[in-house]
Structures are given as structure tokens and as C-alpha cells.
Amino acid sequence: MIKIRDLIKQYEGLRALDGIDFDLSEGEIKVIMGPSGCGKSTLLRCLNRLVEPTSGSIHFLGEDITSPDVDVRRLRQKIGFVFQQFALYRHLSVLDNVTLALRKLQGLSRAEANEQAMTKLASLAMADHSHKYPAQISGGQKQRVAIARALAMNPAVMVFDEPTSALDPIMSREVGELIQALNAESVTILCVTHDLELGQHLSDSVTFLDQGRVVTEASFEYLSSEHPDARVRDFFGRKA
């Protein structure tokens, strides 16, 4: 589904991404981890062209999406992006947050958008909160609304950027279970996280980034105790 080759992103001489190769298959769940500033979020933002790569290629569903003639709006409808801080509109209700893109980008009527949005909210146990505003719901509930908003567009892949960074441990576990449940329904998942517990909950292995490069892809057990690089062992050997 996603094939990245030799991806480079350079900012005034500094390479945030330095020759990334990465693959994600349909129905798969993949976790990317690494220290702060290693390029994780930059990589995700290149996927939906919020950040323009300097060079290299990203193929999504067989199409090179780094091409200048790519329809970026259409691309972003196929990639469900759940941001670190939820990115909900504070002045809109839960329902209106979910229906906005359905109406503006897909051209659905308000009634059609409401029906589609309520179905997704109900599947995430948020239908009873549809009339509320973001300030009136918890962090975990905001995350569910953000997920419902992305799912309502029927994307080919769901991308999570640090989905538990603003949540307490109980809510973090709930989000982990929710992401696993989505994957069990054949939703393709790409998740960037610093949360070791979440990473281990989601996948048996992890792609480790450092200094803009893919260092390795391996099991947590190998990375924490057997990897030859002490920095990698230290990262994965720390308390979750």
C-alpha cells in the first residue's frame, strides 16, 4: 500500500529524513518509534504532503504521490490522519467536527453527512456526545472523535501521530485497544509513538528511526536486549 524509497527531507542543510526506505502492506499494522527529533512526524507529514520531500519517492496505492500533478485534496481523503493534539475545531460540536469534511470535500448533504458521522460515532461509543463541544469531553473522547472524523472519509489507511501523548495511562490503554480493534476489522494502520507500552500492545515488532534514518525493524525483545547498538538497547530497555 505504501512504498517509500530513499526519501530525503532537508531544512537549510539539516536532513530531517536521510534516505528512508519503508513499506506498509494492506491490512498491516506498523509501529514507528525513535528518540525526539529523529524524523518520525516529518515522515508522516510527507505522506499526506503537509511537508514536501526534498527528494525520493512515495508510492501510495501504486501512485507516486510526490509527483507535482498529484491531487493533494484527493490524496488526503484516502489517508485518515489522527493528529497528536486531536486538531478538533473548538467552535464546532462533535457531530459538526466529523461532518465538516464530508460536506466540504465529498459534497454530501447535511443529512447524508450526519447519518454517516453518527454511524462512526456510534461505533466508537461517542453517539451520545455528538451535541457536545470539545471542551466538554475528555481527552480520550476527543481522540475517539478524531478517529471517527478520519474513519468517516473511508480512508485506505489510518495514520496516528503520537495518539497517547496527551492521555493518561488508562485512556492510553483504551486507545491502544481501539487501534487494535480497527486493525482487526482490516483497517491498515501506521502509528508513530514514543509510548513503549502502546507500541508493544499494537505490534510484535517496530521500525526504529534515529537521525532521520531507519536503523532497524525488529522485535521489542531483540531491540531491548540483543541489538548491537547500545543507544537502541537503552531506548527499548527503559521503563514503559
Protein Blocks (a to p, Z undefined) as FASTA:
>chain_A
ZZcehiacdeehiafbghiacdddehiacdddddehilpmmmmmmmnopaccfbdcddee
hiafkbfkbcfklmmmmmccddfklopafkbcfklmmmmmmmmmnopafklmmmmmmmmm
mmnopmmmmmpcfklpcfklmmmmmmmmmmmnopabdcdehkllmpcfklmmmmmmmmmm
mmmnopacddddfblklmmmmpmbdcddeehiafbdcdfklmmmmgmblklmmmmmpcZZ
